[in-house]
Amino acid sequence: MTLRVVAALAAAMVVAITGLMLTFTAAKLEVAPVDVGALPVASPPAEMSISELATGTYETPAILAYRGGSWNDTRHFASTAVLVRHPRGNLLLDTGFAKNIDEHLKLIAWIQRSPHRKGVPAVDQLASGGIQLRDLAAVVPTHAHWDHVSGLDDLGGVPVLESASGRRWIETKAAGTEVINSFRGVNYKQYNFEGGRYLGFPRSHDVWGDGSVVIVPAPGHTPDSVVIFANLPSGTRYAFVGDLVWQTEGLEIPAEKPWPLRRLIGEDDDEVRKDIALIRFASKRYSQIHAIPAHDASAFRAIPVFPASAR
């Protein structure tokens, strides 16, 4: 190999590494204004309430969470379930870490593992507050990645609300579904997005028919990803956006996840950008809507810790 070839290879490597590093630098995502329509009607019962159940965290530098984050800013990614109490049936949005989380982590690629801190599993927190498995009507995952469905291992028999398209994706055993596919006898309760437009999203599913809990498809992070709107009697509304963004900066700046992370996950960039725009403009137009990224511990501070609740 001649010196000229070696020099060319070295130069190409430098260019490639430089290009890769640039994908982590600050870059505001340009999103055009979108029409999110009128604020949807909601008639939640007076007894409806929500509570958060933090089950643990894992450490990730902010540079891996959104473009422009710092290596020196360690974020403690939340793994938190949300209990929605409703007269027609209690719902658990995501599940957090299960008792057996260490075994679940062995099922995923090593590159996706991070140092983590275990808290009290949701099933134990619920039991301490007098809520048994029979008191849950369903679990509603924002998507099927390990850190959102691990707790299903402790919730045997509780129905799992999953869209028809989402379930088809899970059944392909695609990367990212290793943990949910390790559970035997998951009690899926399938739904379709039979409802009309909702804050700019093309379709929707109203869980109880009163506008209190509405699910919309957001298949950018994963094909089964959804946003779950919980609309309280007080008028406060929460949009649980799952992993559409990992931290609030993703919506506020707005900023995408770094390119290598998006490729590792297999995100649909165009879909993610479209859905970021919808959530961003909906929450700006209607101040009663509060977007909660699934891994932003600071965002969850707005929601009382179980057994306390907000209505």
C-alpha positions as CSV (number, residue, x, y, z in Angstrom):
1,M,0.0,0.0,0.0
2,T,1.5,3.3,-1.1
3,L,1.8,6.4,1.2
4,R,-0.6,8.1,-1.1
5,V,-3.3,5.4,-0.5
6,V,-2.7,5.5,3.2
7,A,-3.0,9.2,3.3
8,A,-6.2,9.0,1.3
9,L,-7.7,6.4,3.6
10,A,-6.7,8.5,6.7
11,A,-8.3,11.6,5.2
12,A,-11.5,9.7,4.4
13,M,-11.6,8.4,7.9
14,V,-11.2,11.9,9.4
15,V,-14.0,13.2,7.2
16,A,-16.3,10.3,8.2
17,I,-15.6,10.8,11.9
18,T,-16.0,14.5,11.6
19,G,-19.3,14.1,9.8
20,L,-20.5,11.6,12.4
21,M,-19.7,14.0,15.3
22,L,-21.5,16.8,13.5
23,T,-24.7,14.8,13.8
24,F,-24.5,15.3,17.6
25,T,-24.1,19.1,17.5
26,A,-26.8,21.6,18.1
27,A,-29.2,21.9,15.2
28,K,-32.7,23.3,15.6
29,L,-35.3,21.2,13.8
30,E,-37.2,23.5,11.4
31,V,-40.9,22.7,11.6
32,A,-43.5,24.5,9.6
33,P,-46.7,25.6,11.4
34,V,-49.4,23.0,11.3
35,D,-53.2,23.2,11.8
36,V,-54.1,21.2,14.8
37,G,-57.8,22.1,14.6
38,A,-60.1,22.9,17.5
39,L,-59.6,21.6,21.0
40,P,-61.4,18.2,21.1
41,V,-64.4,17.9,23.3
42,A,-63.7,15.9,26.5
43,S,-66.2,15.0,29.2
44,P,-64.2,13.2,31.9
45,P,-66.1,12.0,34.9
46,A,-65.4,13.9,38.1
47,E,-63.8,10.8,39.7
48,M,-61.1,10.5,37.0
49,S,-57.6,11.1,38.2
50,I,-53.9,10.4,37.4
51,S,-50.8,9.5,39.4
52,E,-47.3,8.6,38.5
53,L,-45.4,5.5,39.6
54,A,-41.6,5.9,39.1
55,T,-40.0,2.5,38.9
56,G,-36.4,3.4,38.2
57,T,-34.0,5.3,36.0
58,Y,-31.1,4.8,33.8
59,E,-28.2,7.2,33.0
60,T,-27.7,8.7,29.6
61,P,-25.6,11.8,28.7
62,A,-27.8,14.6,27.2
63,I,-25.7,14.5,24.0
64,L,-27.3,11.1,23.3
65,A,-30.8,12.4,24.1
66,Y,-31.1,15.3,21.7
67,R,-28.9,17.3,19.2
68,G,-27.0,19.9,21.2
69,G,-27.0,18.1,24.5
70,S,-23.8,17.9,26.5
71,W,-21.6,15.0,27.4
72,N,-21.3,16.5,30.9
73,D,-25.0,16.7,31.5
74,T,-26.1,13.3,32.8
75,R,-29.8,12.7,32.4
76,H,-31.6,10.1,34.6
77,F,-34.0,8.7,32.1
78,A,-37.3,7.9,33.8
79,S,-39.0,4.6,33.6
80,T,-42.4,5.6,34.9
81,A,-45.9,4.2,34.7
82,V,-49.0,6.4,35.0
83,L,-52.2,5.3,36.6
84,V,-55.4,6.7,35.2
85,R,-58.3,6.1,37.6
86,H,-61.7,6.1,35.8
87,P,-65.1,4.8,36.9
88,R,-65.2,2.5,33.9
89,G,-61.8,1.0,34.6
90,N,-58.3,1.9,35.7
91,L,-55.6,2.1,33.1
92,L,-51.8,1.9,33.4
93,L,-50.0,3.8,30.8
94,D,-46.6,2.1,30.3
95,T,-45.3,-0.2,33.0
96,G,-41.8,0.8,34.0
97,F,-39.3,-1.7,35.3
98,A,-40.4,-5.1,36.5
99,K,-39.1,-7.0,39.4
100,N,-37.1,-9.1,36.9
101,I,-35.6,-6.1,35.0
102,D,-32.0,-7.4,35.2
103,E,-33.0,-10.5,33.3
104,H,-34.9,-8.5,30.8
105,L,-31.9,-6.4,30.1
106,K,-30.0,-9.5,29.1
107,L,-32.4,-9.9,26.1
108,I,-31.5,-6.6,24.4
109,A,-28.4,-5.6,22.5
110,W,-25.5,-4.7,24.8
111,I,-25.1,-1.3,23.1
112,Q,-28.6,-0.4,24.3
113,R,-27.9,-1.1,27.9
114,S,-27.1,1.7,30.4
115,P,-26.3,1.9,34.1
116,H,-29.7,1.8,35.8
117,R,-31.2,2.2,39.2
118,K,-34.1,0.1,40.3
119,G,-37.0,1.5,42.2
120,V,-40.2,-0.2,43.4
121,P,-42.0,-2.0,40.7
122,A,-45.4,-0.6,39.7
123,V,-47.2,-3.8,40.8
124,D,-45.9,-3.4,44.4
125,Q,-46.7,0.3,44.5
126,L,-50.2,-0.3,43.4
127,A,-50.7,-3.1,46.0
128,S,-49.4,-0.8,48.7
129,G,-52.1,1.7,47.7
130,G,-54.8,-0.9,47.7
131,I,-55.0,-1.5,43.9
132,Q,-54.8,-5.2,42.9
133,L,-54.4,-6.6,39.4
134,R,-58.1,-7.2,39.2
135,D,-58.6,-3.5,39.6
136,L,-56.8,-2.7,36.3
137,A,-58.9,-2.7,33.2
138,A,-55.9,-2.6,30.9
139,V,-52.3,-1.6,30.3
140,V,-51.7,0.9,27.5
141,P,-48.1,1.0,26.3
142,T,-46.9,4.0,24.3
143,H,-44.8,1.4,22.4
144,A,-43.3,-2.1,23.0
145,H,-39.7,-1.3,23.8
146,W,-38.3,-3.0,26.9
147,D,-38.3,0.1,29.2
148,H,-42.0,0.6,28.6
149,V,-43.3,-3.0,28.9
150,S,-40.9,-4.7,31.3
151,G,-43.5,-4.4,34.1
152,L,-46.0,-6.6,32.1
153,D,-44.0,-9.5,33.6
154,D,-45.6,-8.6,37.0
155,L,-49.1,-8.0,35.6
156,G,-50.0,-11.4,34.3
157,G,-53.5,-11.5,32.9
158,V,-54.2,-7.8,32.7
159,P,-55.3,-6.9,29.2
160,V,-52.8,-5.0,27.1
161,L,-54.3,-2.5,24.7
162,E,-52.5,-2.7,21.4
163,S,-53.5,-1.4,18.0
164,A,-53.9,-4.0,15.2
165,S,-51.0,-2.6,13.3
166,G,-48.9,-2.4,16.4
167,R,-49.5,-6.0,17.3
168,R,-48.6,-7.1,13.8
169,W,-45.3,-5.4,14.2
170,I,-44.7,-7.0,17.6
171,E,-45.4,-10.4,16.1
172,T,-42.7,-9.9,13.5
173,K,-40.2,-10.2,16.4
174,A,-38.4,-7.1,15.1
175,A,-35.5,-5.7,17.0
176,G,-36.7,-3.9,20.1
177,T,-39.5,-6.4,20.8
178,E,-37.3,-9.0,22.5
179,V,-38.7,-8.4,26.0
180,I,-42.4,-8.3,25.2
181,N,-42.0,-11.4,23.0
182,S,-40.3,-13.2,25.9
183,F,-43.6,-13.1,27.9
184,R,-45.9,-16.0,27.5
185,G,-49.6,-15.5,27.2
186,V,-49.8,-11.7,26.9
187,N,-53.5,-10.9,27.0
188,Y,-53.7,-8.5,24.1
189,K,-56.9,-6.5,23.6
190,Q,-56.8,-5.2,20.1
191,Y,-58.2,-1.8,19.0
192,N,-58.4,0.1,15.7
193,F,-58.1,3.8,15.2
194,E,-61.8,4.1,14.2
195,G,-62.1,7.8,15.3
196,G,-61.5,10.9,13.3
197,R,-58.9,13.6,13.4
198,Y,-57.5,14.7,16.8
199,L,-55.3,17.7,17.1
200,G,-54.0,17.2,13.6
201,F,-53.4,13.4,14.0
202,P,-55.4,11.7,11.2
203,R,-57.1,9.0,13.3
204,S,-57.8,8.3,17.0
205,H,-59.3,5.8,19.4
206,D,-61.4,7.0,22.4
207,V,-60.9,4.4,25.0
208,W,-64.0,5.1,27.2
209,G,-66.0,7.1,24.7
210,D,-66.0,10.3,26.8
211,G,-62.9,12.0,25.5
212,S,-61.0,11.4,28.7
213,V,-58.4,9.0,27.3
214,V,-57.7,9.2,23.6
215,I,-55.0,7.4,21.7
216,V,-53.5,8.5,18.3
217,P,-51.0,6.8,16.1
218,A,-47.5,8.2,16.0
219,P,-45.5,5.4,14.3
220,G,-42.2,7.2,13.9
221,H,-40.1,6.0,16.8
222,T,-41.5,2.4,16.3
223,P,-44.3,1.2,14.1
224,D,-46.5,0.7,17.2
225,S,-45.8,4.0,18.8
226,V,-48.8,6.1,20.0
227,V,-49.5,9.3,21.9
228,I,-52.0,9.0,24.7
229,F,-54.0,12.0,25.7
230,A,-55.4,12.1,29.3
231,N,-57.9,14.9,29.8
232,L,-58.8,15.6,33.4
233,P,-61.9,17.0,35.0
234,S,-60.0,20.2,36.0
235,G,-59.4,21.0,32.3
236,T,-55.7,20.0,32.5
237,R,-54.7,17.8,29.6
238,Y,-51.6,15.6,29.3
239,A,-50.1,14.2,26.1
240,F,-48.0,11.2,26.9
241,V,-45.7,11.2,23.9
242,G,-43.7,8.1,24.6
243,D,-40.3,8.2,22.9
244,L,-41.3,10.7,20.2
245,V,-38.7,12.8,22.0
246,W,-36.6,11.6,24.9
247,Q,-36.4,14.9,26.7
248,T,-38.5,18.1,26.7
249,E,-35.8,19.9,24.8
250,G,-36.8,17.8,21.8
251,L,-40.1,19.7,21.7
252,E,-39.1,23.0,23.1
253,I,-36.0,23.7,20.8
254,P,-37.1,21.6,18.9
255,A,-34.3,19.1,18.3
256,E,-34.1,15.6,17.0
257,K,-32.3,12.7,18.5
258,P,-28.7,12.3,17.1
259,W,-28.6,10.6,13.7
260,P,-26.7,7.4,14.9
261,L,-29.3,6.8,17.6
262,R,-32.2,7.2,15.2
263,R,-30.5,4.7,12.8
264,L,-29.9,2.3,15.6
265,I,-33.6,2.3,16.6
266,G,-34.8,2.4,13.0
267,E,-36.9,5.6,13.3
268,D,-39.0,7.0,10.5
269,D,-37.5,10.5,10.5
270,D,-40.3,12.1,8.4
271,E,-43.0,10.7,10.7
272,V,-41.2,11.8,13.9
273,R,-40.7,15.3,12.5
274,K,-44.4,15.5,11.6
275,D,-45.5,14.3,15.0
276,I,-43.1,16.6,16.8
277,A,-44.7,19.5,14.9
278,L,-48.2,18.4,15.9
279,I,-47.5,18.1,19.6
280,R,-45.4,21.3,19.6
281,F,-48.1,23.4,18.0
282,A,-51.0,21.8,19.9
283,S,-49.4,22.6,23.3
284,K,-48.5,26.1,22.2
285,R,-52.0,26.8,20.9
286,Y,-53.8,25.2,23.9
287,S,-51.9,26.0,27.2
288,Q,-53.9,23.3,29.0
289,I,-52.0,20.6,27.1
290,H,-48.8,19.4,28.7
291,A,-46.5,17.1,26.8
292,I,-44.8,14.4,28.8
293,P,-41.8,12.6,27.2
294,A,-41.6,9.2,28.7
295,H,-38.0,9.5,29.8
296,D,-38.0,13.1,31.1
297,A,-38.1,12.8,34.9
298,S,-38.5,16.6,35.3
299,A,-41.7,16.6,33.2
300,F,-43.3,14.0,35.4
301,R,-43.0,16.3,38.4
302,A,-46.2,17.9,37.3
303,I,-48.1,14.7,38.2
304,P,-48.6,13.6,41.8
305,V,-46.8,10.5,43.0
306,F,-49.1,7.6,43.7
307,P,-51.1,7.2,45.9
308,A,-51.7,11.0,45.6
309,S,-53.5,12.0,42.4
310,A,-54.6,14.9,40.3
311,R,-58.0,15.6,38.9
